[in-house]
Amino acid sequence: MKFIPIIENVVDENQLKAEYKQSQSVNHIKLGETVLFCKKGLKKYYIPIANIYRAFRRVKCIPVRINKGTGKIQLENIVLCSNKAELMEVDLPNEESVNIVLNYLQEKNSKIKIGVKK
């Protein structure tokens, strides 16, 4: 299993494998003790939790046609940022999943800014 770093900070492959097996899964995200794993397609990305500067929820409303009318579908995303830019945006099925991930990040690293920039 090959893991791709989101940022330049590389973690030992054996440590990643062990942590991946023991991590808690929330849809496309796995919450490790020191590393956050994200799956996009067949690729598995990772970032050390200590390297996340800010994380927030992004909701995208997409217009759709339903039978003879129109409606909107809300897509929930979690966005991971460094102190300079957005690193990755991960789709999640609902707001509850986003809140689980944000609370976990806040618990593991109290320095992470959760929410929008003020």
HELIX and SHEET records of a PDB file:
HELIX    1   1 GLU A   13  GLN A   22  1                                  10    
HELIX    2   2 ILE A   49  ASN A   51  5                                   3    
HELIX    3   3 GLU A   95  LYS A  108  1                                  14    
SHEET    1   A 5 PHE A   3  PRO A   5  0                                        
SHEET    2   A 5 LYS A  43  PRO A  48  1                                        
SHEET    3   A 5 VAL A  35  LYS A  40 -1                                        
SHEET    4   A 5 ILE A  29  LEU A  31 -1                                        
SHEET    5   A 5 GLN A  24  VAL A  26 -1                                        
SHEET    1   B 4 GLU A  86  LEU A  92  0                                        
SHEET    2   B 4 GLY A  69  CYS A  81 -1                                        
SHEET    3   B 4 ARG A  54  ILE A  66 -1                                        
SHEET    4   B 4 LYS A 113  ILE A 114  1                                        
END                                                                             
